[in-house]
Amino acid sequence: MFRKHLIPLATTLLLISSFVLPVHAESTNWYYLVKTYPLMGNDSALTQAMNKLGAKGWELVNCTEGDAEITCIFKRREKE
């Protein structure tokens, strides 16, 4: 009974993956930016600084909190 449904299921998954997964993935080059911000209890200042970077095409990748600061890593596609 299970084998009867296995082939149609496998065929369906293969068909779906051909639409979802690119056959030829293009190589993307990235610029990276590391910024350290002081933690002063003012989230709006940090939000404003990050929004400015986002408007310039920078995407936040990761943040690490230190004693009184936060270090953030951003990336942006290399312009062609």
N, CA, C and O atoms as a GROMACS GRO file, in nm:
protein
  320
    1MET      N    1   0.082  -0.119   0.000
    1MET     CA    2   0.000   0.000   0.000
    1MET      C    3   0.087   0.126   0.000
    1MET      O    4   0.061   0.219  -0.076
    2PHE      N    5   0.191   0.128   0.085
    2PHE     CA    6   0.279   0.244   0.096
    2PHE      C    7   0.356   0.266  -0.035
    2PHE      O    8   0.372   0.381  -0.077
    3ARG      N    9   0.404   0.160  -0.098
    3ARG     CA   10   0.481   0.171  -0.223
    3ARG      C   11   0.398   0.235  -0.334
    3ARG      O   12   0.453   0.303  -0.420
    4LYS      N   13   0.269   0.213  -0.332
    4LYS     CA   14   0.182   0.267  -0.436
    4LYS      C   15   0.181   0.420  -0.431
    4LYS      O   16   0.164   0.485  -0.535
    5HIS      N   17   0.200   0.478  -0.314
    5HIS     CA   18   0.198   0.623  -0.299
    5HIS      C   19   0.338   0.685  -0.303
    5HIS      O   20   0.351   0.807  -0.315
    6LEU      N   21   0.440   0.603  -0.294
    6LEU     CA   22   0.576   0.654  -0.287
    6LEU      C   23   0.621   0.720  -0.417
    6LEU      O   24   0.679   0.828  -0.413
    7ILE      N   25   0.595   0.658  -0.531
    7ILE     CA   26   0.641   0.714  -0.659
    7ILE      C   27   0.568   0.844  -0.692
    7ILE      O   28   0.636   0.940  -0.730
    8PRO      N   29   0.436   0.854  -0.679
    8PRO     CA   30   0.373   0.985  -0.704
    8PRO      C   31   0.423   1.094  -0.608
    8PRO      O   32   0.438   1.209  -0.647
    9LEU      N   33   0.449   1.057  -0.483
    9LEU     CA   34   0.500   1.154  -0.387
    9LEU      C   35   0.638   1.201  -0.427
    9LEU      O   36   0.666   1.321  -0.425
   10ALA      N   37   0.726   1.108  -0.464
   10ALA     CA   38   0.862   1.144  -0.505
   10ALA      C   39   0.859   1.230  -0.631
   10ALA      O   40   0.937   1.325  -0.642
   11THR      N   41   0.772   1.199  -0.724
   11THR     CA   42   0.759   1.278  -0.847
   11THR      C   43   0.712   1.419  -0.815
   11THR      O   44   0.762   1.515  -0.873
   12THR      N   45   0.616   1.431  -0.727
   12THR     CA   46   0.565   1.562  -0.688
   12THR      C   47   0.674   1.645  -0.620
   12THR      O   48   0.688   1.763  -0.651
   13LEU      N   49   0.750   1.585  -0.529
   13LEU     CA   50   0.857   1.657  -0.461
   13LEU      C   51   0.965   1.702  -0.559
   13LEU      O   52   1.019   1.812  -0.546
   14LEU      N   53   0.998   1.618  -0.654
   14LEU     CA   54   1.097   1.653  -0.755
   14LEU      C   55   1.048   1.770  -0.840
   14LEU      O   56   1.125   1.861  -0.871
   15LEU      N   57   0.922   1.768  -0.877
   15LEU     CA   58   0.864   1.875  -0.956
   15LEU      C   59   0.863   2.006  -0.879
   15LEU      O   60   0.897   2.111  -0.934
   16ILE      N   61   0.824   2.001  -0.753
   16ILE     CA   62   0.822   2.123  -0.670
   16ILE      C   63   0.962   2.177  -0.651
   16ILE      O   64   0.983   2.298  -0.659
   17SER      N   65   1.059   2.090  -0.626
   17SER     CA   66   1.196   2.137  -0.603
   17SER      C   67   1.256   2.202  -0.726
   17SER      O   68   1.343   2.288  -0.714
   18SER      N   69   1.211   2.164  -0.845
   18SER     CA   70   1.264   2.226  -0.965
   18SER      C   71   1.219   2.371  -0.977
   18SER      O   72   1.286   2.451  -1.043
   19PHE      N   73   1.106   2.405  -0.915
   19PHE     CA   74   1.060   2.544  -0.917
   19PHE      C   75   1.120   2.625  -0.802
   19PHE      O   76   1.141   2.745  -0.815
   20VAL      N   77   1.148   2.560  -0.691
   20VAL     CA   78   1.196   2.629  -0.572
   20VAL      C   79   1.348   2.647  -0.574
   20VAL      O   80   1.397   2.754  -0.540
   21LEU      N   81   1.421   2.544  -0.612
   21LEU     CA   82   1.566   2.547  -0.608
   21LEU      C   83   1.623   2.589  -0.743
   21LEU      O   84   1.588   2.529  -0.844
   22PRO      N   85   1.708   2.690  -0.748
   22PRO     CA   86   1.766   2.731  -0.875
   22PRO      C   87   1.864   2.626  -0.927
   22PRO      O   88   1.940   2.567  -0.849
   23VAL      N   89   1.862   2.604  -1.057
   23VAL     CA   90   1.952   2.506  -1.117
   23VAL      C   91   2.093   2.561  -1.120
   23VAL      O   92   2.188   2.491  -1.086
   24HIS      N   93   2.107   2.686  -1.161
   24HIS     CA   94   2.238   2.750  -1.168
   24HIS      C   95   2.238   2.870  -1.074
   24HIS      O   96   2.194   2.978  -1.110
   25ALA      N   97   2.289   2.848  -0.956
   25ALA     CA   98   2.294   2.957  -0.858
   25ALA      C   99   2.408   3.052  -0.896
   25ALA      O  100   2.521   3.009  -0.917
   26GLU      N  101   2.375   3.181  -0.906
   26GLU     CA  102   2.477   3.279  -0.939
   26GLU      C  103   2.558   3.312  -0.814
   26GLU      O  104   2.506   3.316  -0.703
   27SER      N  105   2.684   3.334  -0.835
   27SER     CA  106   2.771   3.372  -0.725
   27SER      C  107   2.745   3.517  -0.686
   27SER      O  108   2.741   3.605  -0.772
   28THR      N  109   2.727   3.542  -0.559
   28THR     CA  110   2.703   3.677  -0.510
   28THR      C  111   2.822   3.721  -0.426
   28THR      O  112   2.866   3.649  -0.336
   29ASN      N  113   2.873   3.838  -0.456
   29ASN     CA  114   2.981   3.895  -0.376
   29ASN      C  115   2.920   3.994  -0.278
   29ASN      O  116   2.828   4.068  -0.312
   30TRP      N  117   2.974   3.994  -0.156
   30TRP     CA  118   2.920   4.077  -0.049
   30TRP      C  119   3.027   4.170   0.006
   30TRP      O  120   3.145   4.135   0.012
   31TYR      N  121   2.984   4.288   0.046
   31TYR     CA  122   3.064   4.376   0.130
   31TYR      C  123   3.015   4.354   0.273
   31TYR      O  124   2.896   4.332   0.295
   32TYR      N  125   3.107   4.360   0.369
   32TYR     CA  126   3.069   4.346   0.509
   32TYR      C  127   3.109   4.471   0.586
   32TYR      O  128   3.210   4.534   0.555
   33LEU      N  129   3.030   4.505   0.686
   33LEU     CA  130   3.054   4.622   0.768
   33LEU      C  131   3.033   4.582   0.914
   33LEU      O  132   2.932   4.522   0.948
   34VAL      N  133   3.129   4.615   0.998
   34VAL     CA  134   3.118   4.588   1.142
   34VAL      C  135   3.112   4.722   1.214
   34VAL      O  136   3.201   4.806   1.200
   35LYS      N  137   3.005   4.742   1.290
   35LYS     CA  138   2.985   4.866   1.364
   35LYS      C  139   2.963   4.834   1.511
   35LYS      O  140   2.895   4.737   1.545
   36THR      N  141   3.020   4.915   1.598
   36THR     CA  142   3.000   4.901   1.742
   36THR      C  143   2.926   5.025   1.792
   36THR      O  144   2.966   5.138   1.765
   37TYR      N  145   2.818   5.001   1.866
   37TYR     CA  146   2.735   5.108   1.919
   37TYR      C  147   2.735   5.101   2.070
   37TYR      O  148   2.731   4.992   2.127
   38PRO      N  149   2.739   5.218   2.139
   38PRO     CA  150   2.728   5.217   2.286
   38PRO      C  151   2.584   5.187   2.327
   38PRO      O  152   2.489   5.232   2.262
   39LEU      N  153   2.570   5.113   2.433
   39LEU     CA  154   2.436   5.085   2.489
   39LEU      C  155   2.408   5.189   2.597
   39LEU      O  156   2.466   5.185   2.706
   40MET      N  157   2.318   5.280   2.566
   40MET     CA  158   2.288   5.389   2.660
   40MET      C  159   2.144   5.382   2.708
   40MET      O  160   2.097   5.476   2.773
   41GLY      N  161   2.075   5.273   2.679
   41GLY     CA  162   1.936   5.262   2.720
   41GLY      C  163   1.841   5.337   2.629
   41GLY      O  164   1.724   5.355   2.662
   42ASN      N  165   1.891   5.382   2.512
   42ASN     CA  166   1.809   5.457   2.418
   42ASN      C  167   1.795   5.375   2.290
   42ASN      O  168   1.876   5.387   2.198
   43ASP      N  169   1.692   5.294   2.285
   43ASP     CA  170   1.672   5.208   2.168
   43ASP      C  171   1.642   5.287   2.042
   43ASP      O  172   1.673   5.240   1.932
   44SER      N  173   1.583   5.405   2.054
   44SER     CA  174   1.546   5.482   1.936
   44SER      C  175   1.670   5.530   1.860
   44SER      O  176   1.668   5.536   1.737
   45ALA      N  177   1.778   5.563   1.930
   45ALA     CA  178   1.901   5.606   1.863
   45ALA      C  179   1.963   5.490   1.785
   45ALA      O  180   2.009   5.508   1.673
   46LEU      N  181   1.963   5.373   1.846
   46LEU     CA  182   2.016   5.254   1.778
   46LEU      C  183   1.929   5.218   1.658
   46LEU      O  184   1.980   5.184   1.552
   47THR      N  185   1.799   5.224   1.676
   47THR     CA  186   1.706   5.194   1.567
   47THR      C  187   1.726   5.292   1.452
   47THR      O  188   1.726   5.252   1.335
   48GLN      N  189   1.742   5.418   1.483
   48GLN     CA  190   1.762   5.520   1.380
   48GLN      C  191   1.892   5.495   1.303
   48GLN      O  192   1.894   5.507   1.181
   49ALA      N  193   1.998   5.459   1.373
   49ALA     CA  194   2.126   5.431   1.307
   49ALA      C  195   2.116   5.310   1.216
   49ALA      O  196   2.170   5.309   1.105
   50MET      N  197   2.045   5.206   1.262
   50MET     CA  198   2.029   5.086   1.179
   50MET      C  199   1.938   5.112   1.060
   50MET      O  200   1.962   5.058   0.951
   51ASN      N  201   1.836   5.194   1.078
   51ASN     CA  202   1.748   5.229   0.966
   51ASN      C  203   1.822   5.305   0.858
   51ASN      O  204   1.796   5.286   0.739
   52LYS      N  205   1.917   5.393   0.898
   52LYS     CA  206   1.997   5.466   0.800
   52LYS      C  207   2.082   5.369   0.717
   52LYS      O  208   2.093   5.384   0.595
   53LEU      N  209   2.141   5.270   0.784
   53LEU     CA  210   2.220   5.171   0.710
   53LEU      C  211   2.130   5.086   0.620
   53LEU      O  212   2.168   5.055   0.507
   54GLY      N  213   2.013   5.050   0.668
   54GLY     CA  214   1.920   4.973   0.588
   54GLY      C  215   1.877   5.048   0.463
   54GLY      O  216   1.860   4.988   0.357
   55ALA      N  217   1.859   5.179   0.475
   55ALA     CA  218   1.822   5.260   0.359
   55ALA      C  219   1.933   5.265   0.255
   55ALA      O  220   1.908   5.291   0.137
   56LYS      N  221   2.056   5.240   0.299
   56LYS     CA  222   2.170   5.238   0.207
   56LYS      C  223   2.198   5.097   0.154
   56LYS      O  224   2.296   5.075   0.084
   57GLY      N  225   2.110   5.002   0.188
   57GLY     CA  226   2.124   4.867   0.134
   57GLY      C  227   2.194   4.768   0.226
   57GLY      O  228   2.215   4.654   0.186
   58TRP      N  229   2.230   4.809   0.346
   58TRP     CA  230   2.297   4.719   0.440
   58TRP      C  231   2.194   4.633   0.512
   58TRP      O  232   2.091   4.683   0.557
   59GLU      N  233   2.222   4.505   0.522
   59GLU     CA  234   2.135   4.408   0.589
   59GLU      C  235   2.202   4.359   0.716
   59GLU      O  236   2.318   4.318   0.714
   60LEU      N  237   2.130   4.365   0.828
   60LEU     CA  238   2.185   4.319   0.955
   60LEU      C  239   2.198   4.168   0.954
   60LEU      O  240   2.103   4.097   0.924
   61VAL      N  241   2.318   4.119   0.986
   61VAL     CA  242   2.345   3.976   0.988
   61VAL      C  243   2.347   3.921   1.130
   61VAL      O  244   2.289   3.816   1.158
   62ASN      N  245   2.416   3.993   1.220
   62ASN     CA  246   2.432   3.942   1.356
   62ASN      C  247   2.471   4.057   1.450
   62ASN      O  248   2.532   4.155   1.406
   63CYS      N  249   2.436   4.044   1.577
   63CYS     CA  250   2.479   4.137   1.681
   63CYS      C  251   2.529   4.059   1.801
   63CYS      O  252   2.476   3.953   1.835
   64THR      N  253   2.631   4.114   1.865
   64THR     CA  254   2.685   4.056   1.988
   64THR      C  255   2.692   4.166   2.092
   64THR      O  256   2.748   4.273   2.067
   65GLU      N  257   2.636   4.139   2.208
   65GLU     CA  258   2.634   4.239   2.314
   65GLU      C  259   2.754   4.222   2.405
   65GLU      O  260   2.786   4.112   2.449
   66GLY      N  261   2.821   4.335   2.431
   66GLY     CA  262   2.933   4.337   2.525
   66GLY      C  263   2.888   4.399   2.655
   66GLY      O  264   2.769   4.400   2.686
   67ASP      N  265   2.984   4.452   2.733
   67ASP     CA  266   2.951   4.513   2.863
   67ASP      C  267   2.862   4.636   2.847
   67ASP      O  268   2.754   4.642   2.906
   68ALA      N  269   2.905   4.731   2.769
   68ALA     CA  270   2.828   4.854   2.752
   68ALA      C  271   2.815   4.891   2.605
   68ALA      O  272   2.795   5.007   2.569
   69GLU      N  273   2.826   4.789   2.519
   69GLU     CA  274   2.820   4.814   2.376
   69GLU      C  275   2.762   4.694   2.302
   69GLU      O  276   2.752   4.584   2.357
   70ILE      N  277   2.723   4.718   2.179
   70ILE     CA  278   2.673   4.611   2.093
   70ILE      C  279   2.747   4.621   1.961
   70ILE      O  280   2.756   4.729   1.901
   71THR      N  281   2.801   4.509   1.915
   71THR     CA  282   2.872   4.506   1.788
   71THR      C  283   2.786   4.432   1.687
   71THR      O  284   2.741   4.320   1.711
   72CYS      N  285   2.762   4.497   1.573
   72CYS     CA  286   2.673   4.444   1.471
   72CYS      C  287   2.748   4.424   1.340
   72CYS      O  288   2.835   4.503   1.304
   73ILE      N  289   2.713   4.318   1.271
   73ILE     CA  290   2.770   4.288   1.140
   73ILE      C  291   2.660   4.306   1.036
   73ILE      O  292   2.550   4.252   1.050
   74PHE      N  293   2.691   4.381   0.932
   74PHE     CA  294   2.598   4.407   0.823
   74PHE      C  295   2.660   4.355   0.693
   74PHE      O  296   2.782   4.342   0.683
   75LYS      N  297   2.576   4.325   0.595
   75LYS     CA  298   2.628   4.289   0.463
   75LYS      C  299   2.544   4.360   0.358
   75LYS      O  300   2.429   4.396   0.380
   76ARG      N  301   2.608   4.378   0.240
   76ARG     CA  302   2.542   4.443   0.126
   76ARG      C  303   2.599   4.380  -0.002
   76ARG      O  304   2.718   4.353  -0.011
   77ARG      N  305   2.513   4.358  -0.098
   77ARG     CA  306   2.558   4.304  -0.225
   77ARG      C  307   2.657   4.400  -0.290
   77ARG      O  308   2.643   4.522  -0.284
   78GLU      N  309   2.758   4.340  -0.352
   78GLU     CA  310   2.855   4.420  -0.426
   78GLU      C  311   2.785   4.476  -0.550
   78GLU      O  312   2.716   4.404  -0.622
   79LYS      N  313   2.802   4.604  -0.572
   79LYS     CA  314   2.740   4.667  -0.688
   79LYS      C  315   2.819   4.630  -0.813
   79LYS      O  316   2.942   4.629  -0.813
   80GLU      N  317   2.746   4.599  -0.918
   80GLU     CA  318   2.812   4.557  -1.042
   80GLU      C  319   2.831   4.672  -1.135
   80GLU      O  320   2.885   4.655  -1.244
   0.00000   0.00000   0.00000
